Amino acid sequence: MSPSPLSLKNPKGWFAAAAEVAQALMILSDGAFKLFVYLCLNARRDTGVLHATQTHMARGLKKSQGAIRKYLREMETAGICKCRFGHSPVAQGIVEITDAYWPYLPGKAKEGTDAADTFVSEVQKMLQARACVHASLSTADEVLARQWFSRGVPLQRVGQAILLGCSRKYSSWRNNQTHTPILSLAYFEPILDEIAQQKIQDEYWEYLSIRIQRIEGLWIEKHKEVDGSDSRTSLARDPQTGADLSGEEPAEAKAR
């Protein structure tokens, strides 16, 4: 008589603890392995990705936030996961178990993860194209960009927000304000919301794209301290509407 097949008491929420888990057990400390199991039980099966805060993980494992950061670093060093977190422990970040330690084959959602990487890369290129933006993309910036991707924010709108925000930055500088660069992607978040609430003609973005080039050149010259002359012009004004590019109304000037 053949033995009856084994059945799960709870068929939902289980995790396949295969050879990958056994390998992690051999190389991780007790605390780090406990965190690894926690991640495996809570991450998406098709991607191996968990969106969570360090505070939430610390509470779930009854560990300190410092211990969680230590364990995540240990796992990253061992090549078990990749982490993207901002500076705040209460801000949501991303932990992704690497393919070598994830027993499931990637599904369609894994393609979405690749698409998110592409989105972040394109945002970084847009920032690097502007002289008034700090070139490097911080961890907090990357987390924010991925949140935009998850919310379905179009890349075109991100580009428009960066264009408008930088135009205002340059124009503020031309109006005798500071020459400090934009240091965070979060600078553009309220501008994203502003654009989403208004319908702006394509011609305006074309005009702004052309107009920003010259004033950006002046910014670069000033930053390099190779042009000490007073070259203030009326570049901060829209010749068609009189709108101040550094003010609160450039989007409204062309909105229907």
LINGIHU-V164367 format. One record per run of one state. SS is the DSSP state (alpha for helix, beta for strand, coil for the rest). FROM is the first residue (numbers start at 1). LEN is the number of residues. If there is no record, write none. Layout:
ss={SS	SS}
from={FROM	FROM}
len={LEN	LEN}
//
This chain:
ss={coil	alpha	coil	alpha	coil	beta	coil	alpha	coil	alpha	coil	beta	coil	beta	coil	alpha	coil	alpha	coil	beta	coil	alpha	coil	alpha	coil	beta	coil	alpha	coil	beta	coil	alpha	coil	beta	coil	beta	coil	alpha	beta	coil}
from={1	19	28	30	43	49	53	54	62	65	78	81	85	93	98	99	102	108	129	133	134	139	152	155	175	182	183	185	197	200	201	202	225	237	238	244	245	250	255	256}
len={18	9	2	13	6	4	1	8	3	13	3	4	8	5	1	3	6	21	4	1	5	13	3	20	7	1	2	12	3	1	1	23	12	1	6	1	5	5	1	1}
//
